[in-house]
Amino acid sequence: MRRDKNNYYLDLAEVVSQRGTCLRRKYGAVIVNHDEVISTGYVGAPRGRANCTDLGTCIRTKLMIPRGERYEMCRSVHAEANAIISASRDKMIGSSLYLSGIDVDTDDYVRQSSCCSMCKRLVINAGIERVYIRDTKDDYRCVMVEDWIVNDESAEGVFGY
């Protein structure tokens, strides 16, 4: 049976995530517009810097920082950010971002996954309209980016996800 289009793009994001170098989670992102892949990204240190997998340590784990908080402490550039950096804005306007995350310790999909608050801001400014987030191999959620604009948790000081 032919794979539905959203799961096809989420499968691509999952393959992209395998390049990730985070010791906690491997995320992959794919930006698609008009059925054309515009860009991909995975979690990793900025070009030229040592990755966490090379160092063998995660500063966020060492400092016991909870998931969804204090991303300024992270050495890595997130998958969504790397995909956005690699695309031109005119091609991203009205596009969809597909996001898949795997927990390194359990090898399962990241539960209740979402873009962090920093990546949400990037997604909004990039002009992306929808974010598809993988929950299982076949199940996903679609978030309308407009909801992140209207329901601005940063105005309430809410952290995490």
C-alpha positions as YAML, in Angstrom:
chain: A
units: angstrom
residues:
- id: 1
  name: MET
  ca: [0.00, 0.00, 0.00]
- id: 2
  name: ARG
  ca: [1.26, 3.45, -0.90]
- id: 3
  name: ARG
  ca: [2.38, 5.63, 2.02]
- id: 4
  name: ASP
  ca: [0.31, 8.79, 2.56]
- id: 5
  name: LYS
  ca: [2.12, 12.01, 1.71]
- id: 6
  name: ASN
  ca: [2.43, 13.38, 5.26]
- id: 7
  name: ASN
  ca: [3.96, 10.16, 6.56]
- id: 8
  name: TYR
  ca: [6.26, 10.07, 3.53]
- id: 9
  name: TYR
  ca: [7.67, 13.49, 4.49]
- id: 10
  name: LEU
  ca: [7.81, 12.47, 8.16]
- id: 11
  name: ASP
  ca: [9.74, 9.35, 7.09]
- id: 12
  name: LEU
  ca: [12.21, 11.66, 5.33]
- id: 13
  name: ALA
  ca: [12.52, 13.74, 8.50]
- id: 14
  name: GLU
  ca: [13.21, 10.56, 10.47]
- id: 15
  name: VAL
  ca: [15.98, 9.56, 8.06]
- id: 16
  name: VAL
  ca: [17.45, 13.07, 8.31]
- id: 17
  name: SER
  ca: [17.41, 12.76, 12.12]
- id: 18
  name: GLN
  ca: [19.92, 9.89, 11.90]
- id: 19
  name: ARG
  ca: [22.62, 12.48, 11.16]
- id: 20
  name: GLY
  ca: [21.91, 14.16, 14.52]
- id: 21
  name: THR
  ca: [24.70, 14.40, 17.08]
- id: 22
  name: CYS
  ca: [22.71, 15.12, 20.26]
- id: 23
  name: LEU
  ca: [23.17, 12.63, 23.08]
- id: 24
  name: ARG
  ca: [19.55, 13.07, 24.25]
- id: 25
  name: ARG
  ca: [17.35, 13.26, 21.16]
- id: 26
  name: LYS
  ca: [17.73, 12.93, 17.42]
- id: 27
  name: TYR
  ca: [15.43, 15.28, 15.54]
- id: 28
  name: GLY
  ca: [15.05, 15.73, 11.82]
- id: 29
  name: ALA
  ca: [13.11, 18.42, 9.99]
- id: 30
  name: VAL
  ca: [11.99, 18.71, 6.39]
- id: 31
  name: ILE
  ca: [10.45, 21.85, 4.88]
- id: 32
  name: VAL
  ca: [8.09, 21.21, 1.96]
- id: 33
  name: ASN
  ca: [6.23, 23.62, -0.28]
- id: 34
  name: HIS
  ca: [4.03, 22.61, -3.21]
- id: 35
  name: ASP
  ca: [5.23, 18.99, -2.86]
- id: 36
  name: GLU
  ca: [8.85, 20.05, -3.23]
- id: 37
  name: VAL
  ca: [11.42, 19.50, -0.50]
- id: 38
  name: ILE
  ca: [12.88, 22.94, 0.14]
- id: 39
  name: SER
  ca: [15.31, 22.10, 2.94]
- id: 40
  name: THR
  ca: [16.28, 19.61, 5.63]
- id: 41
  name: GLY
  ca: [17.94, 19.93, 9.02]
- id: 42
  name: TYR
  ca: [19.06, 17.85, 11.97]
- id: 43
  name: VAL
  ca: [20.36, 18.55, 15.47]
- id: 44
  name: GLY
  ca: [24.07, 19.28, 15.66]
- id: 45
  name: ALA
  ca: [26.70, 21.72, 16.84]
- id: 46
  name: PRO
  ca: [27.43, 24.76, 14.67]
- id: 47
  name: ARG
  ca: [29.77, 24.05, 11.77]
- id: 48
  name: GLY
  ca: [33.35, 23.63, 12.93]
- id: 49
  name: ARG
  ca: [32.50, 23.08, 16.60]
- id: 50
  name: ALA
  ca: [32.73, 19.72, 18.31]
- id: 51
  name: ASN
  ca: [29.46, 17.81, 18.52]
- id: 52
  name: CYS
  ca: [28.17, 16.40, 21.80]
- id: 53
  name: THR
  ca: [28.71, 12.89, 20.40]
- id: 54
  name: ASP
  ca: [32.39, 13.83, 19.87]
- id: 55
  name: LEU
  ca: [32.71, 15.29, 23.38]
- id: 56
  name: GLY
  ca: [30.79, 12.42, 24.98]
- id: 57
  name: THR
  ca: [28.86, 14.78, 27.24]
- id: 58
  name: CYS
  ca: [25.74, 16.95, 27.26]
- id: 59
  name: ILE
  ca: [25.90, 20.11, 29.34]
- id: 60
  name: ARG
  ca: [22.10, 20.15, 29.74]
- id: 61
  name: THR
  ca: [22.15, 16.61, 31.17]
- id: 62
  name: LYS
  ca: [25.08, 17.48, 33.42]
- id: 63
  name: LEU
  ca: [23.17, 20.50, 34.77]
- id: 64
  name: MET
  ca: [19.90, 18.47, 35.03]
- id: 65
  name: ILE
  ca: [18.01, 20.95, 32.85]
- id: 66
  name: PRO
  ca: [14.48, 19.67, 32.10]
- id: 67
  name: ARG
  ca: [13.27, 19.08, 28.57]
- id: 68
  name: GLY
  ca: [11.85, 22.22, 27.00]
- id: 69
  name: GLU
  ca: [13.85, 24.66, 29.11]
- id: 70
  name: ARG
  ca: [17.09, 26.65, 28.93]
- id: 71
  name: TYR
  ca: [17.95, 25.87, 25.31]
- id: 72
  name: GLU
  ca: [20.48, 28.67, 25.32]
- id: 73
  name: MET
  ca: [22.66, 26.21, 27.25]
- id: 74
  name: CYS
  ca: [22.53, 23.66, 24.42]
- id: 75
  name: ARG
  ca: [25.56, 23.32, 22.15]
- id: 76
  name: SER
  ca: [23.41, 22.27, 19.21]
- id: 77
  name: VAL
  ca: [21.43, 24.05, 16.55]
- id: 78
  name: HIS
  ca: [17.97, 22.46, 16.43]
- id: 79
  name: ALA
  ca: [16.70, 20.59, 13.39]
- id: 80
  name: GLU
  ca: [14.03, 23.19, 12.62]
- id: 81
  name: ALA
  ca: [16.55, 26.02, 12.86]
- id: 82
  name: ASN
  ca: [19.03, 24.21, 10.58]
- id: 83
  name: ALA
  ca: [16.30, 23.58, 8.00]
- id: 84
  name: ILE
  ca: [15.21, 27.24, 8.11]
- id: 85
  name: ILE
  ca: [18.81, 28.50, 7.87]
- id: 86
  name: SER
  ca: [19.29, 26.43, 4.70]
- id: 87
  name: ALA
  ca: [16.21, 27.75, 2.88]
- id: 88
  name: SER
  ca: [15.28, 31.09, 1.38]
- id: 89
  name: ARG
  ca: [12.27, 32.75, 2.97]
- id: 90
  name: ASP
  ca: [10.38, 33.22, -0.28]
- id: 91
  name: LYS
  ca: [10.29, 29.44, -0.73]
- id: 92
  name: MET
  ca: [9.17, 28.86, 2.89]
- id: 93
  name: ILE
  ca: [6.15, 31.19, 2.81]
- id: 94
  name: GLY
  ca: [3.06, 28.97, 3.03]
- id: 95
  name: SER
  ca: [5.13, 25.81, 3.47]
- id: 96
  name: SER
  ca: [4.91, 22.87, 5.87]
- id: 97
  name: LEU
  ca: [7.60, 21.69, 8.26]
- id: 98
  name: TYR
  ca: [7.75, 17.97, 9.10]
- id: 99
  name: LEU
  ca: [9.39, 17.08, 12.42]
- id: 100
  name: SER
  ca: [10.40, 13.68, 13.77]
- id: 101
  name: GLY
  ca: [12.23, 13.05, 17.04]
- id: 102
  name: ILE
  ca: [13.72, 9.90, 18.52]
- id: 103
  name: ASP
  ca: [14.73, 9.58, 22.18]
- id: 104
  name: VAL
  ca: [18.31, 8.28, 22.19]
- id: 105
  name: ASP
  ca: [17.92, 6.30, 25.44]
- id: 106
  name: THR
  ca: [14.71, 4.47, 24.49]
- id: 107
  name: ASP
  ca: [14.91, 4.54, 20.67]
- id: 108
  name: ASP
  ca: [11.20, 5.51, 20.74]
- id: 109
  name: TYR
  ca: [9.54, 8.58, 19.30]
- id: 110
  name: VAL
  ca: [9.74, 11.60, 21.59]
- id: 111
  name: ARG
  ca: [6.45, 11.86, 23.48]
- id: 112
  name: GLN
  ca: [4.44, 15.06, 23.14]
- id: 113
  name: SER
  ca: [7.11, 16.46, 20.87]
- id: 114
  name: SER
  ca: [6.90, 20.06, 19.72]
- id: 115
  name: CYS
  ca: [9.10, 22.88, 18.58]
- id: 116
  name: CYS
  ca: [10.81, 24.66, 21.47]
- id: 117
  name: SER
  ca: [9.94, 28.31, 22.10]
- id: 118
  name: MET
  ca: [13.01, 29.53, 20.18]
- id: 119
  name: CYS
  ca: [12.21, 27.37, 17.15]
- id: 120
  name: LYS
  ca: [8.56, 28.44, 17.25]
- id: 121
  name: ARG
  ca: [9.71, 32.03, 16.78]
- id: 122
  name: LEU
  ca: [11.87, 31.00, 13.82]
- id: 123
  name: VAL
  ca: [9.04, 29.00, 12.24]
- id: 124
  name: ILE
  ca: [6.67, 31.94, 12.61]
- id: 125
  name: ASN
  ca: [9.11, 34.42, 11.04]
- id: 126
  name: ALA
  ca: [10.02, 32.01, 8.23]
- id: 127
  name: GLY
  ca: [6.42, 32.11, 6.99]
- id: 128
  name: ILE
  ca: [5.81, 28.38, 7.53]
- id: 129
  name: GLU
  ca: [2.06, 27.64, 7.84]
- id: 130
  name: ARG
  ca: [1.87, 24.12, 9.27]
- id: 131
  name: VAL
  ca: [4.06, 21.86, 11.39]
- id: 132
  name: TYR
  ca: [3.49, 18.11, 11.22]
- id: 133
  name: ILE
  ca: [4.89, 16.31, 14.26]
- id: 134
  name: ARG
  ca: [5.37, 12.55, 14.37]
- id: 135
  name: ASP
  ca: [3.94, 10.70, 17.39]
- id: 136
  name: THR
  ca: [4.28, 7.10, 16.13]
- id: 137
  name: LYS
  ca: [5.37, 5.50, 12.87]
- id: 138
  name: ASP
  ca: [1.91, 6.20, 11.42]
- id: 139
  name: ASP
  ca: [0.38, 8.87, 13.68]
- id: 140
  name: TYR
  ca: [1.13, 12.57, 13.68]
- id: 141
  name: ARG
  ca: [-0.31, 15.92, 14.67]
- id: 142
  name: CYS
  ca: [-0.68, 18.99, 12.50]
- id: 143
  name: VAL
  ca: [-0.20, 22.34, 14.20]
- id: 144
  name: MET
  ca: [-1.27, 25.51, 12.46]
- id: 145
  name: VAL
  ca: [1.48, 28.06, 13.07]
- id: 146
  name: GLU
  ca: [-1.19, 30.76, 13.39]
- id: 147
  name: ASP
  ca: [-2.15, 29.03, 16.69]
- id: 148
  name: TRP
  ca: [1.35, 29.78, 18.03]
- id: 149
  name: ILE
  ca: [0.83, 33.44, 17.16]
- id: 150
  name: VAL
  ca: [-2.65, 33.72, 18.69]
- id: 151
  name: ASN
  ca: [-1.87, 31.55, 21.75]
- id: 152
  name: ASP
  ca: [1.48, 33.08, 22.65]
- id: 153
  name: GLU
  ca: [2.71, 31.13, 25.70]
- id: 154
  name: SER
  ca: [5.78, 33.37, 25.91]
- id: 155
  name: ALA
  ca: [3.54, 36.27, 26.96]
- id: 156
  name: GLU
  ca: [2.48, 34.14, 29.95]
- id: 157
  name: GLY
  ca: [6.01, 33.04, 30.85]
- id: 158
  name: VAL
  ca: [5.22, 29.37, 30.15]
- id: 159
  name: PHE
  ca: [8.25, 27.14, 29.56]
- id: 160
  name: GLY
  ca: [8.68, 23.58, 28.34]
- id: 161
  name: TYR
  ca: [6.23, 21.54, 26.34]
...
